Amino acid sequence: MTTDSATGAAPSQARQKPLIRDEKKRDSKTIARSYHLPPTTNLSTHDITGPTLHVQKGNGIYIYDDEGKEYIEGMSGLWNVSLGFSEKRLVEAATKQLNELPYYHLFSAKAHDPAIDLAEGLIKIAPWASKVFFANSGSEANDTVVKMVWYYNNALDRPKKKKIFSRIKAYHGIAVGSGSLTGIPKNHADFDLPIKNIYHTSCPHYYRYGREGESEEEYATRLAEEFEKMVVEQGGAEECAAFIAEPVLGAGGVIVPPKTYYAKMQAIVKKYDMLWIDDEVICGFGRLGDMWGAETLDIKPDILVSSKAISNAYLPLSCVMVADNVYQVLVTQSKKHGVFAHGFTGSGHPVACAVALEVLKIYEERAIVQHVKDVVPHFWEKLKTFEGHPLVGEVRGIGLIAALECVKDKATKEAFDAGLGVGAKVAEFAQTHGLIVRNLGDSIALCPPLIITEAQIDELLSRLSKALDDTLEWVKAKR
Ligand SMILES: Cc1ncc(COP(=O)(O)O)c(C=O)c1O
């Protein structure tokens, strides 16, 4: 009989001993604290407490921690797992592709089926675009966009036309170009961002920044006028190249711009011959109730960026879709240089593309966008009842993305002292009640998997309600 080399026991006996697993469990916090530098985390807290949640597995809209506790993933991970955590068809598509062609690049006009078929599939659902460029993350895609805008204007012999406008509270990623487009101070502080030629215009949040007695439309006019003034101050058509916007600002607080805003902003972008860059990394793939946020909010992009739900987040993938007017200019410039000298080793990775192709098939076969349209009225009917909660100042959002903003005084909209961490407390209590939400300051974001049912929406909101009640008690005790 063979024996286990470490314990000298028979293999079956060794297997029965939960030695390795138990040790791992006992040590996982220490291991994490000792070796891992986690993204977007307070490192000093992590050094002391370790991870806040150790996730072991997922099923549908649920995840489970290392103790087996179930949570509804109210954020679809990072706004991305739209089809849930156990989509076997995606696993099979990845496995098949790994067996067939696990990797090949696309430099120097190489091609493989997953990338070209996905490019075709994406243009079918975004017919205004003519070409697709692949990258691996939203940040890479938006860095690509910054470079494309500059390259495009150099090609047109407009060397001064390089300024790109984003918005305060926008989130477009974290690399050098995309991180500069992001308009959240913490993402800039001490990273020496933003780089030059990037500007941020006002955040279009009516509840927070609309004036007393000002209608949404008037507020939108004011924002558009402010933007135009900024464009003129920065050299107008000669120097201003592009405007980038998420249809709904996601990580900045789930902010739906006021009525008429996009029509007014698009008029200015057109007037100064700038490009409209539509960052649909969160809003695309049905999140707002149509395939693209641009459809829901009537935006006409020149360039569209997608990621996250494109591969259901099972593998990293992003893309930049360009309209033909932009593409033809890139062609001219690449002819001049002999190459469009931009690309990533992982651009159009065959396994990620194979997964994304299967995602597209699932969206069509299961009519995912229609499902969103079907459950959205129920979601909003229930969610609006939270307006009556003593802690909630605003319930905002559209489709299956929302935020509840916690305030100290509902009548005056006075915010809590940021140091109190009310939003973080809601997220903490929610976790205790088996719900994952994300606090963006004191706004609590919800972005559930698109496959969520009405019964699951009820369960999600019931857990959220408990978390808000607990937080209210906690706030009262603090006072
Ligand atoms: C709108 C938007 N753009 C870009 C990004 C950056 O994507 P990534 O984190 O994949 O770099 C994000 C990430 O959340 C996003 O929400």
The ligand as an SDF file (V2000), in Angstrom:
LIG
                    3D

 16 16  0  0  0  0  0  0  0  0999 V2000
  -16.8650   53.8880  -16.4190 C   0  0  0  0  0  0  0  0  0  0  0  0
  -15.5640   53.1820  -16.1690 C   0  0  0  0  0  0  0  0  0  0  0  0
  -14.5600   53.3400  -17.0380 N   0  0  0  0  0  0  0  0  0  0  0  0
  -13.3810   52.7330  -16.8730 C   0  0  0  0  0  0  0  0  0  0  0  0
  -13.1540   51.9190  -15.7890 C   0  0  0  0  0  0  0  0  0  0  0  0
  -11.8280   51.2700  -15.5900 C   0  0  0  0  0  0  0  0  0  0  0  0
  -11.9070   49.9050  -15.8020 O   0  0  0  0  0  0  0  0  0  0  0  0
  -10.7920   48.9340  -15.2150 P   0  0  0  0  0  0  0  0  0  0  0  0
  -10.9710   48.8950  -13.7340 O   0  0  0  0  0  0  0  0  0  0  0  0
  -11.1070   47.6300  -15.8810 O   0  0  0  0  0  0  0  0  0  0  0  0
   -9.4760   49.4650  -15.6230 O   0  0  0  0  0  0  0  0  0  0  0  0
  -14.1840   51.7100  -14.8650 C   0  0  0  0  0  0  0  0  0  0  0  0
  -14.0000   50.8340  -13.7020 C   0  0  0  0  0  0  0  0  0  0  0  0
  -14.8180   50.7200  -12.8300 O   0  0  0  0  0  0  0  0  0  0  0  0
  -15.4180   52.3750  -15.0600 C   0  0  0  0  0  0  0  0  0  0  0  0
  -16.4150   52.2410  -14.1810 O   0  0  0  0  0  0  0  0  0  0  0  0
  1  2  1  0
  2  3  1  0
  2 15  2  0
  3  4  2  0
  4  5  1  0
  5  6  1  0
  5 12  2  0
  6  7  1  0
  7  8  1  0
  8  9  2  0
  8 10  1  0
  8 11  1  0
 12 13  1  0
 12 15  1  0
 13 14  2  0
 15 16  1  0
M  END
$$$$
